[in-house]
């Protein structure tokens, strides 16, 4: 899975908002806290606002805040908001691709990949990450030394 800068910045920004609590946070402060280019962050925040993950208010008392509790926003929600589906094959949903011959069962592999992505990304919320309380199965996956070993190119 390729995690784009846009997704990375969006998740980190929402984690900052989740940790900050209820009050609005300024974009400049969020950018500084996470070392995100301010102009890029403004575009990401616009996506998050359009996607219903943050609310905003202009003015001296304005800023950004989570549109719903951090416990109700999964990492999958963030990815879908800023990038679209969790898994796609050449821009198509895995269930829509058709192969023939020896590649016929490849669609099943892509579906299995999506299921596994969902298993982690839909279960982990912003609140879990901020509280350092990841689900047990995620902790088990990352406890495996092989999880930290780079493979291939």
C-alpha positions as CSV (number, residue, x, y, z in Angstrom):
1,X,0.0,0.0,0.0
2,X,1.3,3.4,-0.9
3,X,0.5,6.1,1.6
4,X,0.6,9.5,-0.1
5,X,1.8,12.7,1.6
6,X,-1.8,13.9,1.4
7,X,-3.1,11.0,3.5
8,X,-0.1,11.2,5.9
9,X,-0.7,14.9,6.4
10,X,-4.5,14.5,6.8
11,X,-4.1,11.8,9.5
12,X,-1.5,13.7,11.4
13,X,-3.6,16.9,11.3
14,X,-6.6,15.1,12.6
15,X,-4.5,13.5,15.3
16,X,-3.4,17.0,16.4
17,X,-7.1,18.2,16.4
18,X,-8.1,15.1,18.4
19,X,-5.3,15.7,21.0
20,X,-6.2,19.4,21.2
21,X,-9.8,18.8,22.4
22,X,-12.9,20.9,21.6
23,X,-11.5,24.3,20.8
24,X,-10.6,25.5,17.3
25,X,-7.0,25.2,16.2
26,X,-5.4,27.5,13.6
27,X,-4.0,26.0,10.4
28,X,-0.7,27.6,11.1
29,X,-0.4,25.9,14.4
30,X,-1.3,22.6,13.0
31,X,1.2,23.0,10.2
32,X,4.0,23.9,12.6
33,X,3.2,21.1,15.1
34,X,3.4,18.4,12.4
35,X,6.0,20.1,10.1
36,X,3.5,20.2,7.2
37,X,3.9,22.8,4.5
38,X,1.1,25.4,5.3
39,X,-0.2,25.8,1.7
40,X,-0.4,22.0,1.3
41,X,-2.2,21.7,4.7
42,X,-4.8,24.3,3.7
43,X,-5.7,22.1,0.7
44,X,-5.9,19.0,2.9
45,X,-8.1,20.8,5.4
46,X,-10.4,21.9,2.6
47,X,-10.8,18.2,1.6
48,X,-11.4,17.2,5.2
49,X,-14.0,19.9,5.6
50,X,-15.8,18.9,2.4
51,X,-15.6,15.3,3.6
52,X,-17.3,16.2,6.9
53,X,-14.4,15.3,9.1
54,X,-13.6,18.8,10.3
55,X,-15.6,22.0,10.8
56,X,-14.1,25.4,10.5
57,X,-14.8,29.0,11.4
58,X,-13.1,32.1,10.0
59,X,-11.9,35.1,12.1
60,X,-9.7,35.7,15.1
61,X,-11.6,33.1,17.2
62,X,-11.8,30.7,14.3
63,X,-9.9,27.6,13.2
64,X,-10.6,23.9,12.7
65,X,-12.0,21.2,15.0
66,X,-13.2,17.6,14.5
67,X,-16.7,17.4,13.2
68,X,-17.4,14.3,15.3
69,X,-15.7,12.5,18.2
70,X,-12.2,11.1,17.5
71,X,-13.5,7.7,18.6
72,X,-15.9,7.8,15.6
73,X,-13.3,8.7,12.9
74,X,-11.3,5.7,11.6
75,X,-8.1,5.9,9.6
76,X,-10.0,4.4,6.7
77,X,-12.5,7.4,6.9
78,X,-9.6,9.8,6.5
79,X,-8.0,7.9,3.5
80,X,-11.3,7.7,1.7
81,X,-12.0,11.4,2.3
82,X,-8.7,12.6,0.8
83,X,-7.8,9.8,-1.7
84,X,-10.9,7.7,-2.4
85,X,-11.2,3.9,-2.1
86,X,-8.7,2.0,0.1
87,X,-7.8,-0.4,-2.7
88,X,-8.1,0.0,-6.4
89,X,-6.7,-1.7,-9.5
90,X,-5.8,0.7,-12.2
91,X,-8.5,3.1,-10.8
92,X,-11.2,0.4,-10.6
93,X,-12.6,-1.3,-7.6
94,X,-11.2,-4.8,-7.2
95,X,-14.6,-6.5,-7.7
96,X,-14.9,-4.8,-11.0
97,X,-11.8,-6.1,-12.7
98,X,-12.0,-9.1,-14.9
99,X,-9.1,-11.3,-15.8
100,X,-8.9,-14.4,-17.9
101,X,-6.6,-17.5,-18.2
102,X,-4.0,-17.9,-15.5
103,X,-4.8,-14.5,-14.0
104,X,-8.4,-15.3,-13.5
105,X,-8.1,-15.7,-9.7
106,X,-6.0,-12.5,-9.3
107,X,-9.2,-10.5,-8.6
108,X,-9.6,-12.7,-5.4
109,X,-6.1,-11.7,-4.3
110,X,-7.0,-8.0,-4.7
111,X,-10.2,-8.5,-2.8
112,X,-8.3,-10.2,0.0
113,X,-5.8,-7.3,0.1
114,X,-8.8,-4.9,0.5
115,X,-10.3,-7.0,3.3
116,X,-7.1,-6.9,5.2
117,X,-6.6,-3.2,4.8
118,X,-10.2,-2.7,6.0
119,X,-9.5,-5.0,9.0
120,X,-6.9,-2.6,10.3
121,X,-7.8,0.8,8.9
122,X,-11.5,0.6,9.7
123,X,-10.8,-0.5,13.3
124,X,-8.2,2.0,14.3
125,X,-9.6,5.4,15.2
126,X,-8.0,8.7,15.9
127,X,-8.8,8.3,19.6
128,X,-7.0,4.9,19.6
129,X,-3.8,6.5,18.2
130,X,-3.9,9.6,20.4
131,X,-4.5,7.5,23.5
132,X,-1.7,5.1,22.5
133,X,-4.4,2.3,22.8
134,X,-4.3,0.5,19.5
135,X,-6.5,-2.6,19.2
136,X,-4.9,-5.8,20.4
137,X,-4.7,-7.4,17.0
138,X,-2.8,-4.4,15.7
139,X,-0.3,-4.6,18.6
140,X,0.1,-8.3,17.8
141,X,0.8,-7.6,14.2
142,X,3.5,-5.0,15.0
143,X,5.0,-7.2,17.7
144,X,6.1,-9.6,15.1
145,X,9.8,-8.8,14.3
146,X,9.1,-9.7,10.6
147,X,6.6,-6.8,10.4
148,X,9.6,-4.4,10.7
149,X,11.7,-6.1,8.2
150,X,11.9,-4.6,4.7
151,X,11.4,-7.0,1.9
152,X,12.2,-6.6,-1.8
153,X,13.2,-3.5,-3.6
